[in-house]
Amino acid sequence: MEVTVLGRIGYDLYSEEPHVPLPQVRRFSRYLGGSSANMAVGLARLGAQVGIVGALGADSLSQFLLDFLRAEKVDTSHVKTAPGFLPSLAITEVSPPDRFPQVFYRRDPADTQVDLGPADLEYLASGKMFITNGTSLCASPSRESTYLAMEQAKRARSRVVLDVDYRSMSWRRPEDAGLAVRLALPFVDVLIGNDLELKLVTGAETLDEAVALLRHAGVPMLVSKMGELGTRVCVGESEVFLSPYKVKVTSTIGAGDGFASGFLYALLRGMTVGDCLHYGNAAAAIVVSRLSCSEAMPTLAEVERLIETQKARITPTAQSSSRRPHPG
C-alpha cells in the first residue's frame, strides 16, 4: 500500500428534499461517510493505492460500507468486526448554499472498538503515508491503538498525517480533544485543522497564535484551513497561502475531506506545496459542487481539468513567518 488510513467508517443519510428543515424531511439517500473513510475513497479515486483499518459491526449496514470501500478499490483486509456495535450515523439537511445542519448518532460506535494487533500495526506502518484523525482518540481501545499506530509509523519513516477532525458529540469536554491531539504531536509530520480545531489543540485565542504555538512545538507541516478565506501551509520558516476555487455550492459537507485527499495525493507524488494546495482546492471545490462526501470525491482527471481552468486566476502566495497572510 502507498497509503494506510486508520479511523472512522460511518453511515450517512442526506436529505433528498432541498431547503426542507431536517425535522420535516421524509426522503433520504444513504452513503458511506466518516472522515477517514472519505479520505480513503478520495485518495483511491485519484489513483493512490489505499488500505483502511477500522471497526464495523456485524450488521447489514456495515456490510454496505465494506462493499462500497471494496468497489472503490480500497483494501479492507484489516477492517475489524465488533459484534454488538453499530457504525456511527450522520443525518444531514441540504439547504444550499450555506445551511447543512447535521444530527450525529455516536453512542459507543463501532469505530471506537479498534484494537490493533502486531500484524495490523505492521500493515499501517508499511506505506509511504499513514493518515488518522482526532476522532480516533475519543475512546478506548481506539485511542491506544491510534497512538501505537502513529508511533510505529513514525519509527518506520512513514509520513504521519493527523486531521484534527473535532466532533463535539464524541468528547466529554472540548479540552479533552485538544489534549488528546497535543499528546500525539511528537509523532505528527502533517497536522491538518481548521480555525476552531487549531485553537482547540493549543488553547490559543486566535488562529495566528495557534499557528505560532504549533510551529514552536515542532510540527513539520501545518495545514490551516480557513474556509472561504483559503488555506495556508506552514513548513519550517516559510508559509504558502492559496485562495479557494470558485464553484456553485451544493453541499459544504465533505469539503475538508476532499481538500485533504487532493492535498495529500499531491504531497505523496512529491509536488510543491503550492501545487499540493491547488490539488486540495480543486478536489474540495468539486466535492462542494456535489451532494454527499464519499460519492462526491473526484477522479484525478476531474481535479486536473479544474486546475487548468482556475490555476491562472489564483496563484500561491509565499511569505516568511514574520509576515502572516491576512486574506480578505
N, C-alpha and C positions, 0 to 999 in steps of 0.2 A: 504493500500500500504506500502511496505517496503521502496521504493524509489520513490520520486517525482522529475520530471525534468521540468524545465521552459526554453523555448528558441526556437531556430530556427529549423523549419522543412522546408527543401528545396528540390528542384528537381535537379537531377544530370544527365548529359549526358556524357558518357565515349566513347572515340573513340574505334571502333572495328578494326582499322587499325594500328597495332603497327608500331612505327617508322615513321609514316607519319606525317609531320608537320600539326599543327592544321588547318591552312587555307586551306589545301588540303584534309582534311578528309571529306568523304561523308557518312559514316555509323557510327551511334552511338547507344548505348544501354542506356536505361533510368533506373534510380534507385532513391530510397529515399536517401536524403542527409541532410546536416545540422548537426553541431556538436552535438547539444542537442538530435536530433532525432537518430543519430547514436549511441550515448551512451545509449539511452533508449532501442534500439534494442539489443545492445551488452549485457547490463545487463539482459534483459529478456531472451536472449538465454542461458545465464549462469545459469538461474534459479531464478533470483530475481523477486519479484512482483513489477512492474513498472507502473507508470502513468505519462503522459506528459501533460503539459499545454502550449499552444501556440496559434497562429492565422494563419489561411489559408484563401484562397479566396473561392468564390462560384463556381469555375471553375472545369473542369473535371480533370485537373492535380492535383488539391488539393484533389479531391476525390480519386485518385490513391494513394496519400500519406497517407490519412486516412485509406484506405483499407489495405495498406501494414502494417501499425502500428498495426492495429487490428489483422491481420493474425499472427503477431509476439507476440500476447498476451500482447500488451501494451495498457493500459487503455487510451482512448481518450475522455472520457466523459466531460473533461474540455477544449477541444480544441475549440477556438472561430472561428466564421466565420466573415470575414471582407469583405463585398461586395465591389466590385470595386478595390480590391487589389489582387495581384498575389503572389505566393511563389517565393522566390529568385531562380535563375538558375545558376548552375555552369557547364561549359563545359571543359572537360579535354582531353589533348593529352596523349597518352600512349606510351612512348618510354623508356622502362626499359633498364638499372637498375636505372637511375638517372635523367631522364628528363620527367617531368609531368606538363608542364605549363597549367595554367587554365585561363579561362575568366569568370568573375562573372558579373551577372546582378542583381544589388541590389538597384535600384531606387525606393524608397518608397515600400519596400517589405511588404508582409502581416505580417511577424513576428514582425515588429515594432509596430503593432496595438494592441498588447496585453494590455487590460485594465481590471485589475482584480477587482472583487467584493469580498465581505466578504466570500462567500462560496468558491471561488477559493483560497483565501489566507488560509482559514482553511484547505482546501484539501492539499495544498502544504506543510503545516507545520505538516501534520499528520503522515508522515513517519519517519523512523529511520534516513534517509538521504535525504537531499534536494540538488539538483545539478542545477546550472545555469552557464552561460558563459558571458564573457565580451561583446560579440556582442549584447546581450540583453540590454546593457546600451547605445547603439549608438544613440537612438532617442526616442522621446516621442510618445505615452504614455508607451511604453515597459520599458523605463528607470525607471520611477517612480514605475511601477508595480514590477520591479525586486528588487529595494531597499526595497519596502514594504514587498515583499515575503521573502527576506533574513532576515529582521528584525523580522518578525513573526516566521519564522522557528527557528531562534536563541532563541527567547523567549520560544518556545515550546520544546527546547532542542533537536531538530532535528540537526544532524550533517550537517553543511552548507559547500558545496563544490563549489568553483568558478574556472572554467577553463578560463584563460585569453582570449584565442581564438581570437587573434587580426587579423582582416581583414581590410587592409588599405582602401579598397573601401567603407567601412561603416563609415569612420570618415573623418571630415574636415582636422584634423591635428593629427599626432600620439600622441602629447602631450595631446589631449583631451581624448584619450583612456586610457592613463596612469592615468590621474586624475580621470576618472570615476571608475577605479578599486581601486585606493587608497581610495576613499570615501567609498568603500564597505568593506574595510579590517576589520573594527571593528566587522562585522557580520560573518567573514570567519573562519571556522575551518580547512579547507584544501584548499590550493591555488596551482593550477597546471599551469605551464607555461614553455615555452622553453627559451633559452638564450635571444633571442630578446625580448620576451614578459616581462620577469622579469626585464630586463634593462629598458624597456619602462615604466613599472609601477613605478620604483624607480628613474629614471633619472641617473642611475649609468653607468659607462663606462665599467665595467667588470662584469661577472657573479658572481664572489666571492663577489664583493662589493654589488651587488644587493641582494644576499642571506643574507649578514650581515645586510643590512638595513631592510629587511623584517623580519628577526628574531628579530631585535631590536624593530620593530613595534608590535611585539607580535603575529605574525601569528603562530598558534599552530602546524600546519604541513605544510611544504613547499615541494612540489614535483617539482624538477628541471629536465626537460627533456633535455638531451644533445645530442640527435640524435645518431649517430653511436658510440659515446663515452660511452653512457649508461645513467643511471638515478640515481639521488641521492635524498634522502628524509631526511629532517631536522625536528627533533622533539625535542623540548627543547634544551639541550646541546649536543645531540647525532646526528650523521649522519650515514646513511646507503647507500652504493653505490652498484649498480649491473650493470655489462656489459650487452649489448644486446645479444639476442639469434641470432644464425646464420641460415638464410634460404635464398633460392633463391628469389630475389625480382621480383615481377610482377608489383606492383604499390605501391608507398610510401604514396599515398593519403589515409587518414583514419588511419594511424599508431597511431597518438596521441589519437584518439577516441577509438581505440582498446585497447591501453595501459590503458587509463582511465577506461574503462569498466572492464577490468580484475583486475586492482589495487583496484578499489572501491568495486568490488564484494567481494574480499578477505577481505578488510577492514570492510565491512558490516558483514562478517562472523566472525569477531574478530581475524583474523590471525595476526601474527607478521608482522612488516614492511618488513622484509626480504622475507617472503612468499608472501606478497602483491606485492612486486616487481617481483617475479617470475611469478605470475599470470598476472601482467601487461605486462611483457616482452613476455610471451608466446602468449597472445592474440594479441599483436602488431605484432609479428612475423608471425602469421597465417594470419592476415589481409594483410600484405605486400606481402605475397606469393600468394594472390588472386587479382582479379580485383573488384573494387568498394569499398565502405565503408560499407554500411548497410548490403548488402547481403554477404559480406566477414566476418562478425562477427562470431566468432566460438562458438561452444557449450562447455559446461563445460567438457564433456568427451574429446573433442579435445584439450582443454587447458591442462588438467591434463596429457594427453598422451604425449604432447610435453614437459611438465615439467619433466616427468620421463626420457626422453631421453637426456635432456640438463642440468638438475639441477646439476648433478655431475661435469659437465665441468666448470660451473661458480658458485661461491658462493658469497653471500652478504659480503661486507666489511664494518665493523662498525668502525667509527672513532669519536674522540671527536671534538668539534667545533674548537679547536686550530689547528687541522690538516685536512685541506681540501683535498678531493681526487682530484688528477690531473691525470686522466687516459690517457693512450696513451704514 
